[in-house]
């Protein structure tokens, strides 16, 4: 080996050593996990359960930070703009990655360039509910009432462009009814107003609504999934109720800034997928009718692109836009 080649090899090793060392030593301080919706909602719940497992495996505390707004886009954008050192990661739902890009004239980030997709986290069915004051027993009752009273019923969502929004837009289109959209900054405040009667109906993740359904505070009309929810076996699917196109399972995934060193991304991804395969975490998710969904980054990216195809068509068909 001549002296020039040897010098180049040593220079390359010197350049790469800090990156390798940082990945090897990571983490040395707490990690921030940004959740793009308020505390108390489904994304917050799944993130906190995952965060506890990551704290155990990574040896540093994972701190939850709620950054809500714009159907989940604000929180995910905060992740994309954060220092790419592995100390900021985030949870994303379907809205920010698969729906809002077709509703907003200009997205603040491009997930293909600005984010590293690490793994899917969970998939969870949604359930359509109404306030009991409406005295409706079935989805057909709701549709008949809405047709007779166009523009008189309000539905709450976790924000424009969220899955909870698009589920109702699908129902409006499929059933040919006129409902008024009332967006909130997450599921928790929307459910509070739903319980108080300020809005009359909504479709949210099953775990968010299950206690209120069981207490009788809300009436479940249909599950917006291909199969019935295990915790609500008596509630029919939207297909069984006559509206097979109204399908809107929600999902959550783990993301990080795109420029984060590959070694650190691999460390986080490995820890997250191991946590999602753990029997105790799977059982905790299952109690909420959610399925833990560990994937590779490539599988996650392919899933997002398939979801974009689906929701792009729905946005085009309904004409909804985010202003």
Residue pairs with C-beta under 8 A, 6 or more apart in sequence:
19 261
19 263
20 263
22 85
22 261
22 263
22 264
23 261
23 262
23 263
23 264
23 266
23 267
24 263
26 86
26 263
26 264
26 267
27 58
27 59
27 60
27 86
27 87
28 60
29 60
29 87
30 60
30 61
30 62
30 63
30 87
31 54
31 58
31 60
31 61
31 62
31 63
31 86
31 87
31 88
31 89
32 62
32 63
32 65
32 82
32 87
32 88
32 89
33 47
33 50
33 51
33 54
33 62
33 63
33 64
33 65
33 89
33 90
33 91
34 65
34 66
34 67
34 75
34 76
34 78
34 79
34 82
34 88
34 89
34 90
34 91
35 43
35 44
35 47
35 64
35 65
35 66
35 67
35 75
35 90
35 91
36 43
36 66
36 67
36 68
36 69
36 72
36 73
36 74
36 75
36 76
36 90
36 91
36 92
36 93
36 96
37 43
37 44
37 66
37 68
37 72
37 75
37 93
37 158
37 159
37 185
37 186
37 187
37 188
38 44
38 66
38 68
38 185
38 186
38 187
38 188
38 189
39 64
39 66
39 188
40 186
40 187
40 188
41 158
41 186
41 187
41 188
41 208
42 124
42 187
42 204
42 205
42 207
42 208
42 250
42 252
42 288
42 290
43 72
43 91
43 93
43 252
44 64
44 66
44 188
45 207
45 288
46 91
46 121
46 122
46 252
46 285
46 288
46 290
47 64
47 91
47 121
47 252
48 64
49 281
49 284
49 285
50 121
50 254
50 272
50 275
50 276
50 281
51 62
51 63
51 64
52 62
53 271
53 275
53 278
53 281
54 62
54 268
54 271
54 272
54 275
55 61
55 62
57 271
57 274
57 275
58 267
58 268
58 271
66 75
67 74
67 75
67 78
68 74
68 75
68 159
68 185
68 186
69 75
69 159
69 185
70 100
70 159
70 160
70 161
70 322
71 95
71 96
71 99
71 100
71 158
71 159
71 160
71 161
71 162
71 165
71 183
71 322
72 92
72 93
72 95
72 96
72 100
72 158
72 159
72 161
72 162
73 95
73 96
73 100
73 104
73 107
73 108
73 161
75 90
75 91
75 92
75 96
76 90
76 92
76 96
76 97
76 109
76 111
76 115
76 255
77 108
77 109
78 88
78 90
79 88
79 89
79 90
79 92
79 115
79 255
79 256
79 257
80 108
80 109
80 111
80 114
80 115
80 257
80 258
81 109
81 257
82 88
82 257
83 257
84 256
84 257
84 258
84 259
84 260
84 261
85 260
85 261
85 264
86 256
86 260
86 261
86 264
86 265
86 267
86 268
88 256
88 257
89 118
89 254
89 255
89 256
89 268
90 254
90 255
90 256
91 121
91 252
91 253
91 254
91 255
92 252
92 253
92 254
92 255
93 162
93 163
93 250
93 251
93 252
94 162
94 163
94 250
94 251
94 307
94 311
95 159
95 161
95 162
95 163
95 165
97 111
97 253
97 304
97 307
97 308
98 304
98 307
98 308
98 310
98 311
99 161
99 162
99 163
99 166
99 311
99 315
100 107
100 161
100 322
101 107
101 308
102 308
102 311
102 312
102 315
102 316
103 160
103 161
103 315
103 320
103 321
103 322
104 161
104 321
104 322
105 321
109 115
111 117
111 255
111 304
113 258
114 257
114 258
115 255
115 256
115 257
115 258
116 255
116 256
116 257
116 258
116 260
116 265
116 297
117 253
117 254
117 255
117 297
117 300
117 301
117 304
118 253
118 254
118 255
118 256
118 265
118 268
118 269
118 272
118 297
118 300
119 253
119 254
119 269
119 272
119 273
119 276
119 293
119 294
119 295
119 296
119 297
119 300
120 251
120 252
120 253
120 254
120 293
120 294
120 295
120 299
120 300
120 303
121 251
121 252
121 253
121 254
121 272
121 276
121 292
121 293
122 251
122 252
122 276
122 285
122 290
122 291
122 292
122 293
123 249
123 250
123 251
123 290
123 291
123 293
124 205
124 206
124 207
124 249
124 250
124 251
124 252
124 288
124 289
124 290
124 291
125 205
125 206
125 223
125 224
125 225
125 229
125 249
125 250
125 289
126 163
126 164
126 167
126 203
126 204
126 205
126 206
126 223
126 224
126 225
126 248
126 249
126 250
127 203
127 204
127 205
127 206
127 209
127 213
127 220
127 222
127 223
127 224
127 229
127 232
127 235
128 139
128 167
128 171
128 201
128 202
128 203
128 220
128 221
128 222
128 223
128 224
128 238
129 194
129 201
129 202
129 203
129 204
129 209
129 212
129 213
129 218
129 219
129 220
129 221
130 136
130 142
130 200
130 201
130 218
130 219
130 221
131 194
131 195
131 197
131 199
131 200
131 201
131 218
131 219
132 216
132 217
132 218
132 219
133 197
133 200
134 142
134 145
134 200
134 201
134 219
136 142
136 145
136 219
136 221
137 219
138 221
138 241
139 221
139 222
139 236
139 238
139 241
139 242
139 243
140 241
140 242
141 221
142 201
142 221
143 175
143 177
145 153
146 152
146 153
146 175
146 177
146 178
146 179
147 175
147 176
147 177
150 177
150 178
151 178
151 179
151 180
153 179
153 180
153 200
153 201
154 179
154 180
154 181
154 182
154 198
154 199
154 200
154 201
155 168
155 179
155 180
155 181
155 182
155 199
155 200
155 201
155 202
155 203
156 182
156 183
156 184
156 190
156 191
156 193
156 194
156 198
156 199
156 201
156 202
157 164
157 165
157 168
157 181
157 182
157 183
157 184
157 190
157 202
158 164
158 165
158 183
158 184
158 185
158 186
158 187
158 190
158 204
159 165
159 183
159 184
159 185
159 186
160 181
160 183
160 320
160 322
161 322
163 248
163 249
163 250
164 187
164 190
164 202
164 203
164 204
164 248
164 250
165 181
165 183
165 320
166 248
166 311
166 314
166 315
166 318
166 320
167 203
167 224
167 246
167 248
168 179
168 181
168 201
168 202
168 203
169 314
169 318
169 320
170 245
170 246
170 247
170 248
170 314
170 318
171 177
171 179
171 203
171 238
171 243
171 246
172 178
172 179
172 318
173 317
173 318
174 243
174 245
174 246
175 243
179 201
182 190
182 193
182 198
182 199
184 190
184 193
187 204
187 205
187 208
188 208
190 199
190 202
190 204
191 202
191 204
191 208
191 209
191 212
193 199
194 200
194 201
194 202
194 218
195 212
195 217
195 218
203 224
203 248
205 250
205 288
205 289
205 290
206 223
206 229
206 231
206 232
206 288
206 289
207 287
207 288
207 289
207 290
209 218
209 220
210 231
210 232
210 288
210 289
212 218
213 219
213 220
213 232
220 232
220 235
221 235
221 241
222 235
222 236
222 237
222 238
222 240
222 241
222 243
222 246
223 229
223 232
223 235
223 236
223 237
223 238
224 237
224 238
224 246
224 247
224 248
224 249
225 237
225 238
225 247
225 248
225 249
226 237
226 239
226 247
227 237
228 235
228 236
228 237
229 235
229 289
230 286
230 289
231 289
232 289
238 244
238 246
238 247
239 247
251 293
251 303
251 307
253 300
253 304
254 268
254 269
254 272
256 265
256 268
265 297
269 296
269 297
272 294
273 294
273 295
274 294
275 281
276 282
276 292
276 293
276 294
277 292
277 294
281 292
282 292
285 291
285 292
295 303
